[in-house]
Amino acid sequence: MLSRIGRFMEIMGIDSIEKAARLAATYGGIVLLGFIALAFLLMWIRRPLEEGARIRRGLPITSAASLMVIIASVALGLGIVLPLVRASQRTAGLPSQVDRMMRIQSEQLVRTILSQPRYGDPKKLNRFEFKMFSQNGEDGIITEIFRRIGTTNRQFVEFGASSGDENNTVFLLRQGWKGLWMDGDAAAVKRARATFRSEISGGQLTVIEAFITAENIEDLFRQGQVPDEFDVLSIDIDRNDYYVWEKIAHYRPRCVVMEYNAGFPPTMSWVVPYDPKAWGGNSFGDGNGASLKALEELGAKKGYSLVACDLCGVNAFFVRNDLLKDRFAAPYTAENHYEPFRFGKILDHYYQKSSLEP
């Protein structure tokens, strides 16, 4: 029986279980619709014909009536099913076509943006954006930052890391880095521990479930055995990011990545009121807890400079001042590096060799 099924799949050009599932989902509904039509037709026609047959008390008439019902039902069913099958075949490729069109439009938009004079400085990081596991172009910017400043212990900390399906440090993890993930979502932490169980068991990754506040952040770092200096800190808790970074005093990451609220112009310094129990967006701007200018000012107090924002207008990138030298685009201000909120409009970036690369 299995060999016959396999032969049938081969004849039909079904070379994978996923393709078989898609075909079943497409045609299963069509066939079901045909059977429903047959059932309604049988209920509507058969009873009057049988009543007429009983009145005449003629068995041949009953049989003929039943035969007529069957023929009519089949004809109607085919009339419904076949056009739907043909329509389904014509539209089967639409999702991939739409995806290709969106990619082309995305690439055109990126080229248009990067052709503007403000991106002409070779020290600008936006031309190096690409995504492997990040939400936008963060993987590429982080890669380029460390191509310029070098790495030390190749360790990262990310809180608001979620399940690890999409964050700013999975790409680093896949390249052999070590680190700590923290998140307050129990379900997300459970998925992360299942997906990355080999990295966890091998000591490459630690995953902590915790609701992060300005009051507990350094205790959580100690629990996760974070060294005093490490390469990357990524902050993504959607509201209190500013206050949590402000309270990290005994740890000196070389690069910090965190979300900003692009709804505020780059000249405006604004921070959401602190609430240690709050999480998620707010009603101001695009939802995150601090404007880019406010983060620039906080970074300056802590010894960091703003070196980039991704083209989607979501994440800001800071490098410790002792590592800047002449490697990044000055001035290190919100006015110079601000990107408006374009999330959902851009989005596939591809690797380009650094102009500073030997």
C-alpha positions in Angstrom: 0.0 0.0 0.0 2.8 2.4 0.9 4.6 1.7 -2.3 1.5 2.5 -4.3 1.1 5.8 -2.4 4.7 6.6 -3.1 4.3 5.9 -6.8 1.2 8.1 -7.0 3.0 11.0 -5.3 5.9 10.5 -7.8 3.5 10.6 -10.8 1.8 13.7 -9.4 5.1 15.5 -8.8 4.7 15.5 -5.0 8.3 15.4 -3.8 7.8 16.4 -0.1 5.4 16.0 2.8 5.0 19.8 2.9 3.9 19.8 -0.8 1.5 17.0 -0.2 0.0 18.9 2.8 -0.4 22.0 0.7 -2.2 20.1 -2.1 -4.4 18.3 0.4 -5.3 21.6 2.0 -6.1 23.2 -1.4 -8.1 20.4 -3.0 -9.5 18.9 0.2 -11.7 21.9 0.7 -12.8 21.9 -3.0 -13.8 18.3 -2.9 -15.7 18.8 0.4 -17.6 21.7 -1.2 -18.6 19.4 -4.1 -19.9 16.7 -1.7 -21.9 19.3 0.2 -23.5 20.4 -3.1 -24.3 16.8 -3.9 -25.9 16.2 -0.5 -28.1 19.3 -0.8 -29.2 18.3 -4.3 -30.1 14.8 -3.1 -32.2 16.2 -0.3 -33.9 18.6 -2.6 -34.7 16.4 -5.6 -35.0 12.8 -4.4 -38.0 13.1 -2.1 -40.4 14.5 -4.7 -39.3 12.0 -7.3 -39.8 9.1 -4.8 -43.2 10.4 -3.8 -44.2 10.4 -7.5 -42.9 6.9 -7.9 -44.9 5.6 -5.0 -48.0 7.1 -6.4 -47.5 5.3 -9.6 -46.4 2.2 -7.7 -43.8 1.5 -10.4 -40.4 0.2 -9.4 -38.8 1.1 -12.7 -39.8 4.7 -12.3 -38.2 4.8 -8.8 -35.0 3.3 -10.1 -35.0 5.7 -13.0 -35.6 8.6 -10.7 -32.8 7.6 -8.4 -30.5 7.2 -11.4 -31.5 10.7 -12.7 -30.8 12.1 -9.2 -27.3 10.6 -9.2 -26.5 11.7 -12.7 -27.7 15.2 -12.0 -25.8 15.4 -8.7 -22.6 14.2 -10.3 -23.0 16.7 -13.1 -23.6 19.5 -10.7 -20.8 18.5 -8.4 -18.3 18.4 -11.3 -19.7 21.7 -12.5 -18.8 23.2 -9.1 -15.5 21.3 -8.5 -13.8 21.5 -11.8 -13.9 25.3 -12.2 -12.7 25.6 -8.6 -9.9 23.2 -9.2 -8.8 25.3 -12.3 -9.1 28.5 -10.3 -7.0 27.0 -7.5 -4.3 25.9 -10.0 -4.2 29.4 -11.4 -3.8 31.1 -8.0 -1.5 28.4 -6.4 1.6 30.4 -7.2 0.3 33.8 -6.1 1.9 33.8 -2.6 5.4 33.2 -4.0 4.8 35.9 -6.7 3.6 38.4 -4.1 6.7 37.6 -1.9 9.0 38.2 -4.9 7.3 41.5 -5.7 7.6 42.6 -2.1 11.3 41.7 -2.0 11.9 43.7 -5.2 10.1 46.7 -3.9 12.0 46.4 -0.6 15.3 46.4 -2.4 14.3 49.4 -4.5 13.3 51.3 -1.3 16.6 50.5 0.4 18.5 51.6 -2.7 16.5 54.8 -2.8 17.2 55.6 0.8 20.9 54.8 0.7 21.3 57.0 -2.4 20.6 60.1 -0.3 23.7 62.2 0.5 23.5 61.6 4.2 24.4 57.9 3.6 27.4 58.7 1.5 29.9 58.6 4.4 31.6 55.2 4.2 31.7 55.1 8.0 27.9 55.0 8.1 26.6 51.5 9.1 23.3 51.3 7.3 24.8 50.0 4.0 25.9 46.9 5.9 22.5 45.9 7.3 21.3 42.4 6.8 19.2 39.9 8.7 19.8 36.3 9.5 18.0 35.9 12.8 17.3 39.5 13.7 14.0 41.3 13.2 15.5 43.9 10.8 19.0 44.7 9.7 20.6 44.4 13.2 22.7 41.3 12.4 24.6 43.2 9.8 25.2 46.3 11.8 26.4 44.3 14.8 28.7 42.3 12.5 30.2 45.5 11.0 30.7 47.1 14.4 32.8 44.2 15.6 34.7 44.1 12.3 35.8 47.6 13.2 36.4 47.4 16.9 37.3 43.7 17.2 36.0 41.2 19.8 37.3 40.3 23.3 35.5 37.4 25.1 32.8 37.1 22.5 30.1 37.2 25.1 26.6 38.7 24.9 23.7 39.5 27.2 20.2 40.0 25.8 17.1 40.7 27.8 13.7 40.7 26.1 15.3 37.8 24.1 12.0 36.0 23.8 12.2 32.4 22.5 15.3 33.0 20.4 13.4 32.6 17.1 14.2 36.2 16.3 16.5 38.4 18.3 19.8 40.3 18.1 22.2 37.6 19.4 21.1 34.3 17.8 23.5 35.0 14.9 26.3 35.5 17.4 25.4 32.3 19.2 25.5 30.4 15.9 29.0 31.7 15.3 30.2 30.3 18.6 29.7 33.2 21.0 28.5 32.6 24.5 25.9 34.5 26.4 22.9 35.0 28.6 19.2 35.4 27.5 16.5 36.7 29.9 12.8 37.1 29.4 9.7 37.4 31.5 7.5 35.3 29.2 7.4 31.8 30.6 6.2 30.2 27.4 8.9 31.9 25.4 11.6 30.8 27.8 10.3 27.2 27.6 10.6 27.3 23.8 14.1 28.8 24.0 15.2 26.1 26.4 13.8 23.4 24.1 15.2 24.8 20.9 18.7 25.6 22.3 19.0 22.7 24.7 22.3 21.5 23.2 23.8 25.1 23.6 22.5 25.2 27.1 23.8 21.8 28.1 27.1 22.6 26.5 27.5 25.8 28.6 27.3 28.1 25.6 24.0 29.7 26.6 22.2 30.5 29.9 18.5 31.2 29.8 16.8 32.9 32.8 13.1 33.5 33.2 12.6 36.8 35.0 10.6 40.0 34.8 13.3 42.6 34.4 13.3 45.9 36.3 15.8 48.6 37.1 16.0 47.2 40.7 16.8 43.6 39.8 19.0 43.9 36.7 22.4 43.7 38.3 21.3 40.8 40.6 20.2 38.9 37.4 23.6 39.6 35.8 25.3 38.1 38.9 23.0 35.1 38.7 23.9 34.7 35.1 27.6 35.0 35.9 28.1 37.9 33.5 31.7 39.2 33.4 32.3 42.8 34.2 33.2 43.5 30.6 31.7 41.7 27.6 31.1 42.5 24.0 27.3 43.0 23.4 24.3 44.1 25.5 20.9 44.1 23.7 18.0 45.6 25.5 14.4 45.0 24.3 11.7 45.2 27.0 9.5 47.6 25.2 9.1 50.3 27.9 11.6 50.6 30.8 14.7 50.1 28.6 16.1 53.6 29.5 15.8 53.1 33.3 17.3 49.6 33.2 20.3 50.7 31.2 20.7 53.6 33.5 21.0 51.3 36.5 23.6 49.0 35.0 26.7 50.5 36.7 29.1 47.6 37.4 29.2 46.1 33.9 30.8 47.7 30.9 29.6 46.1 27.6 31.5 47.3 24.6 28.4 47.7 22.4 24.8 48.4 23.4 21.8 47.8 21.2 18.4 49.1 22.3 15.0 50.2 20.9 14.0 53.8 20.7 10.7 55.6 20.0 11.0 57.0 16.5 7.7 58.9 16.9 9.6 61.7 18.6 11.8 64.0 16.4 15.6 63.6 17.0 15.8 67.0 18.8 13.3 66.0 21.5 14.4 64.3 24.8 11.5 62.2 26.2 11.3 59.2 28.5 8.1 57.4 29.6 7.5 57.6 33.4 9.0 54.6 35.2 6.7 51.9 36.4 8.5 48.7 37.5 5.4 46.6 36.9 4.6 47.9 33.5 5.5 46.2 30.2 4.8 46.8 26.6 4.1 49.9 24.5 2.5 53.2 25.5 0.4 55.7 23.7 3.2 58.0 22.8 4.8 57.9 19.4 5.6 54.4 18.2 5.3 52.8 21.6 8.8 52.4 23.0 9.9 54.1 26.2 12.4 56.7 25.2 13.2 59.0 22.3 16.5 58.8 20.5 17.8 62.1 21.9 17.1 60.8 25.5 19.1 57.7 24.8 21.9 59.7 23.2 22.1 61.8 26.4 22.0 58.8 28.7 24.7 57.1 26.7 27.0 60.2 26.9 26.6 60.1 30.7 27.6 56.4 30.8 30.6 56.8 28.4 28.9 55.7 25.1 28.3 57.3 21.7 25.4 56.8 19.3 26.9 55.3 16.1 23.8 54.2 14.1 20.1 53.4 13.9 18.7 50.7 11.7 16.8 51.8 8.6 13.5 50.5 10.1 13.8 53.1 12.8 13.6 50.6 15.6 17.1 50.0 17.2 19.9 52.4 18.2 23.5 51.2 18.4 26.0 52.6 20.9 29.8 52.0 21.2 31.9 52.7 24.2 33.9 55.9 23.8 37.3 54.3 24.3 36.7 52.2 21.2 35.5 54.9 18.8 38.7 56.3 17.4 37.9 57.3 13.9 35.8 54.3 13.0 32.3 55.6 12.9 30.3 58.5 11.4 30.5 61.6 13.5 28.8 63.6 15.0 27.4 60.9 17.3 24.1 62.6 17.7 20.4 61.8 17.3 20.2 64.4 14.6 22.8 62.7 12.5 21.8 59.0 13.1 18.0 59.2 13.5 15.9 57.0 11.2 12.1 57.4 11.0 9.8 54.5 11.8 9.7 52.3 8.7 9.0 48.9 10.3 7.1 46.6 8.0 8.2 48.6 4.9 11.8 47.4 4.5 13.4 44.7 4.4 15.9 42.4 3.3 19.5 43.6 3.4 22.4 41.8 2.0 26.1 41.8 3.0 28.5 44.3 1.5 32.2 44.3 2.3 33.3 47.0 4.7 35.2 50.0 3.2 37.3 49.8 6.3 38.0 46.1 5.9 41.7 45.4 5.0 
